[in-house]
Amino acid sequence: DENIHTFQISMFGASYLAGVCARKCSEMTPLVLLANNTDSPINIAKDGFIAGYGSDCDVEYLADDWTGYVSASLAYRKMSDWAVDYDFIFPVAGGSNAGIYRYSREFEVSPYLAGMDIDQSSLSNRITGSVIKHIDQLIYRYLTEWVVTGDMPENQLYGLESGYADWLVAPRYVNDFSSLVNGMRPQAMIFEKEYYETSGY
């Protein structure tokens, strides 16, 4: 239907930069935790993180369906094992991430973590940075363009280069990661473009 206009914010490039940071602070194989194994946007984030990390990561799924996004108590319970086996967890599991952040606040020995969607650095001092998506800014741009020109862009993909997705280093880790992230950003943009050219997404 020519009247349907969609956009997608890619997490690949931002997740790539998260993987770069994990490589620096992790001495064990990281865990990529996904809500489920069927949703392509979160699998794209997984692929980006693993590419940035530079070698294989362990991957676990909280569920087979949408319930993986609303399983904070399950994630919290599993953290007692994960905290032993991993020193970095990259969680892409929606509301379930709250259980992981809660565990990291309550227990001193906890893996490094990543926040998702917005700056979540205030939720735990183990959050090294956040994969952020500026959905509000993008919708504003879309609507403004529509009002001004009468046209709306069709089926757009916005990644790291657009500025609508990014990896925001947490304030307490700025000295550890900021220069590394800024140095790797151009490479992350290149890999993100190549990923979409070759993956079929």
Long-range contacts (C-beta under 8 A, 24 or more apart in sequence): 5-142, 5-152, 5-153, 5-154, 5-155, 6-154, 6-155, 6-156, 7-138, 7-142, 7-153, 7-155, 7-156, 7-157, 7-158, 8-41, 8-156, 8-157, 8-158, 9-133, 9-134, 9-135, 9-138, 9-158, 9-159, 9-164, 9-165, 10-44, 10-157, 10-158, 10-159, 10-160, 10-165, 10-192, 10-196, 11-41, 11-42, 11-44, 11-45, 11-48, 11-92, 11-131, 11-133, 11-165, 12-44, 12-45, 12-47, 12-48, 12-51, 12-159, 12-160, 12-191, 12-192, 12-195, 12-196, 13-48, 13-159, 13-160, 13-161, 13-165, 13-188, 13-189, 13-191, 13-192, 14-48, 14-131, 14-132, 14-159, 14-160, 14-165, 14-166, 14-167, 14-188, 15-44, 15-45, 15-46, 15-47, 15-48, 15-49, 15-52, 15-90, 15-131, 15-167, 16-48, 16-49, 16-51, 16-52, 16-160, 16-167, 16-184, 16-188, 16-191, 16-192, 17-52, 17-129, 17-160, 17-167, 17-181, 17-184, 17-185, 17-188, 18-48, 18-49, 18-52, 18-90, 18-114, 18-128, 18-129, 18-131, 18-167, 19-48, 19-49, 19-50, 19-51, 19-52, 19-53, 19-54, 19-90, 20-52, 20-53, 20-180, 20-181, 20-184, 20-188, 21-128, 21-129, 21-167, 21-169, 21-173, 21-176, 21-177, 21-180, 21-181, 22-49, 22-52, 22-53, 22-88, 22-90, 22-112, 22-128, 23-52, 23-53, 23-54, 24-176, 24-177, 24-180, 25-87, 25-88, 25-112, 25-128, 25-176, 26-87, 26-88, 26-112, 27-87, 28-85, 28-86, 28-87, 28-88, 29-56, 29-57, 29-58, 29-86, 30-57, 30-58, 30-86, 30-87, 30-88, 30-89, 30-90, 31-57, 31-58, 31-59, 31-60, 31-82, 31-85, 31-86, 31-88, 31-89, 31-90, 31-111, 32-57, 32-58, 32-59, 32-60, 32-89, 32-90, 32-92, 33-59, 33-60, 33-61, 33-62, 33-75, 33-82, 33-89, 33-90, 33-91, 33-92, 33-93, 33-100, 34-59, 34-60, 34-61, 34-62, 34-68, 34-92, 34-93, 35-61, 35-62, 35-63, 35-66, 35-68, 35-69, 35-71, 35-92, 35-93, 35-94, 35-96, 36-61, 36-62, 36-63, 36-64, 36-65, 36-66, 36-68, 36-69, 37-61, 37-64, 38-64, 38-65, 40-201, 42-92, 42-93, 44-195, 44-201, 45-90, 45-92, 45-131, 46-90, 46-92, 47-195, 47-199, 48-191, 48-192, 48-195, 49-90, 51-191, 51-195, 52-184, 52-188, 52-191, 57-90, 58-86, 62-93, 62-96, 68-93, 68-94, 68-96, 69-93, 69-94, 69-95, 69-96, 70-94, 70-95, 70-96, 71-96, 71-99, 72-96, 72-97, 72-98, 72-99, 72-102, 73-99, 74-99, 75-99, 75-100, 75-103, 76-100, 76-102, 76-103, 79-103, 79-104, 79-107, 79-110, 82-111, 83-107, 83-109, 83-110, 83-111, 86-111, 87-111, 87-112, 88-112, 88-113, 89-113, 89-114, 90-114, 91-116, 92-116, 101-127, 115-170, 119-168, 119-170, 121-168, 121-170, 121-171, 121-172, 125-172, 127-170, 128-169, 128-170, 128-173, 128-176, 128-177, 129-167, 129-168, 129-169, 129-170, 129-173, 129-177, 129-181, 130-167, 130-168, 130-170, 131-165, 131-166, 131-167, 132-165, 132-166, 132-167, 132-168, 133-164, 133-165, 134-163, 134-164, 134-165, 134-166, 135-164, 137-164, 138-164, 157-196, 159-189, 159-192, 159-193, 159-196, 160-185, 160-188, 160-189, 160-192, 161-189, 161-192, 161-193
